[in-house]
Structures are given as C-alpha cells and as structure tokens.
Amino acid sequence: MADFKFEIVEHLGVLSESAKGWTKEINKVSFNDRPAKYDIREWDPSHEKMSKGVTLTDEEMEILSKILKDREI
C-alpha cells in the first residue's frame, strides 16, 4: 500500500474534546500533497492518529456557511 501523507495547513478550531483526550477539530488539511480542504474529524493529542471525517472544498464550505447562517444557528 502506498504511503498516506497529510499536513494540517491551518488549525481553525476545536469543536469538542473526549474523555480520552481526542479533539474534534476543523482544520485545513492537505492529503497526499493535494490542495488543502476543510476537514472535520477527531484527532489524538499528538495529531498522529485520526478518525474518519468529512472534507469540504472551499465552495462546499461556503454553501454550508450560508445554510447555517440562514438557519441562524
């Protein structure tokens, strides 16, 4: 299996923290040297292990932001 690379390009914020110290975060992450995308997932304290997550392009994040703003959340 080929190497899997990732780089947290920009840390945007922590949404929550579990009792085991993992944090659910929103970041801009580059996977396998591709352009960074918005990324929501849980990370271990050292940011070496991650859970499954959701990635969003800039356009998808803009749409999500508008949806949330319209709902006044």
PAZAPA-4460 file (N, C-alpha, C; in steps of 0.05 Angstrom, whole numbers, plus 32768, in hexadecimal, padded with zeros to 4 digits):
% residues 73
    n_x    n_y    n_z   ca_x   ca_y   ca_z    c_x    c_y    c_z   seq   type   mol
   8011   7FE8   8000   8000   8000   8000   8012   8019   8000     1      M     A
   800A   802D   7FF0   801A   8045   7FEF   8018   8055   8009     2      A     A
   802D   8065   800D   802D   8076   8025   8016   808A   8025     3      D     A
   800B   808F   803C   7FF6   80A2   803F   8002   80BA   804E     4      F     A
   8000   80D2   8041   800C   80EA   804E   7FF6   80FE   8053     5      K     A
   7FF9   810D   8068   7FE7   8123   806E   7FF6   8139   807C     6      F     A
   7FEC   8151   8079   7FF8   8168   8086   7FE1   817B   808E     7      E     A
   7FE0   8181   80A8   7FCD   8196   80B1   7FD9   81B0   80A9     8      I     A
   7FCD   81BD   8095   7FD7   81D6   808A   7FCE   81EE   809C     9      V     A
   7FB6   81EC   80A6   7FAB   8201   80B7   7F98   81F5   80CB    10      E     A
   7F9D   81FB   80E5   7F8B   81F2   80FA   7F76   8208   80FE    11      H     A
   7F5D   8201   80FB   7F48   8215   80FD   7F3A   8214   8118    12      L     A
   7F37   81FD   8125   7F2B   81FD   813F   7F24   81E1   8148    13      G     A
   7F20   81DF   8163   7F18   81C6   8170   7EFA   81C8   8176    14      V     A
   7EEB   81B3   816D   7ECE   81B2   8171   7EC7   81A5   818C    15      L     A
   7ED6   8190   8194   7ED1   8182   81AD   7EE9   8171   81B3    16      S     A
   7EE9   8167   81CC   7EFF   8155   81D5   7EF3   813D   81E4    17      E     A
   7EFD   8125   81DE   7EF3   810D   81EB   7F01   8108   8205    18      S     A
   7EF7   80F6   8215   7F03   80EF   822F   7F1F   80E3   822B    19      A     A
   7F24   80D8   8213   7F3E   80CC   820D   7F52   80E0   8202    20      K     A
   7F4A   80F9   81FF   7F5C   810D   81F6   7F5B   8113   81D8    21      G     A
   7F4C   8103   81C9   7F4A   8108   81AC   7F39   8122   81A8    22      W     A
   7F3F   8132   8194   7F30   814A   818F   7F24   814A   8174    23      T     A
   7F0B   8152   8172   7EFD   8155   8159   7F04   8171   814F    24      K     A
   7F10   8173   8138   7F1B   818D   812E   7F12   8193   8112    25      E     A
   7F13   81AC   810B   7F10   81B5   80F0   7F2B   81C1   80E8    26      I     A
   7F36   81B7   80D3   7F50   81C0   80C9   7F50   81C1   80AB    27      N     A
   7F65   81CD   809F   7F6A   81CB   8083   7F81   81B6   8081    28      K     A
   7F7B   81A0   8073   7F8E   818A   8072   7F94   8182   8055    29      V     A
   7FAE   817E   804F   7FB7   8174   8035   7FBC   8156   8038    30      S     A
   7FAF   8146   8027   7FB3   812A   8027   7FC3   8122   800E    31      F     A
   7FD9   8113   8012   7FE9   810A   7FFB   7FF1   8120   7FE8    32      N     A
   7FFA   8136   7FF4   8005   814D   7FE5   7FF0   815B   7FD3    33      D     A
   7FD7   8156   7FD8   7FC2   8163   7FC8   7FBA   817D   7FD5    34      R     A
   7FAC   818F   7FC7   7FA3   81A8   7FD4   7F93   81A3   7FED    35      P     A
   7F98   81B4   8001   7F8B   81B1   801B   7F6D   81B5   8019    36      A     A
   7F5E   81A5   8029   7F41   81A8   802A   7F39   81AC   8047    37      K     A
   7F21   81B7   804B   7F16   81B8   8066   7F11   819B   8070    38      Y     A
   7F17   8196   8089   7F17   817A   8093   7F0C   817A   80AF    39      D     A
   7EF8   816A   80B4   7EED   8166   80CF   7EF0   8149   80D7    40      I     A
   7EFF   8145   80ED   7F03   812A   80F7   7F10   812B   8112    41      R     A
   7F12   8114   811F   7F1F   8112   813A   7F3C   810B   8136    42      E     A
   7F4D   8117   8147   7F6A   8113   8147   7F73   810B   8162    43      W     A
   7F88   80FA   8163   7F94   80F3   817D   7FA4   810C   8186    44      D     A
   7FAC   810D   819F   7FBB   8125   81A9   7FD4   812C   8199    45      P     A
   7FE1   8119   818D   7FFA   811E   817F   7FF5   8124   8161    46      S     A
   7FDC   8122   8158   7FD5   8126   813C   7FE3   8112   8129    47      H     A
   7FE8   80FA   8134   7FF4   80E5   8123   7FDE   80D1   811A    48      E     A
   7FC9   80CE   812A   7FB3   80BC   8123   7F99   80CC   8120    49      K     A
   7F88   80C3   810E   7F6F   80D1   8108   7F58   80BE   8104    50      M     A
   7F40   80C8   8108   7F28   80B8   8103   7F1F   80BD   80E6    51      S     A
   7F0A   80AF   80DE   7EFE   80B6   80C5   7EF2   80D2   80C7    52      K     A
   7EF1   80E0   80B1   7EE7   80FB   80B2   7ED9   8103   8099    53      G     A
   7ED5   811D   8097   7EC8   8129   8080   7EDA   813F   8075    54      V     A
   7EDF   813F   805B   7EEE   8154   804E   7EDB   8164   803C    55      T     A
   7EE0   817E   803B   7ED0   8191   802B   7EE2   81A3   801B    56      L     A
   7EDB   81A7   8002   7EE9   81BA   7FF1   7EE2   81D6   7FFB    57      T     A
   7EF0   81EA   7FF1   7EE9   8206   7FF8   7ECD   820C   7FF0    58      D     A
   7EC4   8203   7FD9   7EA9   8208   7FD0   7E94   81FB   7FE2    59      E     A
   7E99   81E2   7FEA   7E87   81D3   7FFB   7E86   81E1   8017    60      E     A
   7E9C   81EB   8021   7E9C   81F8   803A   7E8D   8213   8039    61      M     A
   7E8F   8220   8022   7E80   8239   801F   7E62   8233   801F    62      E     A
   7E59   821E   8011   7E3D   8217   8011   7E34   820F   802D    63      I     A
   7E44   81FF   803B   7E3D   81F7   8057   7E3A   820F   8069    64      L     A
   7E4D   8222   8066   7E4C   823A   8076   7E32   824A   8071    65      S     A
   7E2A   824C   8058   7E11   825A   8051   7DF9   824C   805C    66      K     A
   7DF9   8231   805B   7DE2   8222   8066   7DE0   8226   8084    67      I     A
   7DF6   8225   8092   7DF6   8229   80AF   7DEE   8246   80B6    68      L     A
   7DF7   8259   80A7   7DF0   8275   80AC   7DD2   8279   80A7    69      K     A
   7DC7   826E   8092   7DAB   8270   808D   7D99   8264   80A3    70      D     A
   7DA4   824F   80B0   7D95   8242   80C5   7D9A   8250   80E0    71      R     A
   7DAB   8264   80E1   7DB2   8273   80F9   7DBB   8261   810F    72      E     A
   7DCD   824E   810A   7DD7   823C   811E   7DEE   8249   812C    73      I     A
***
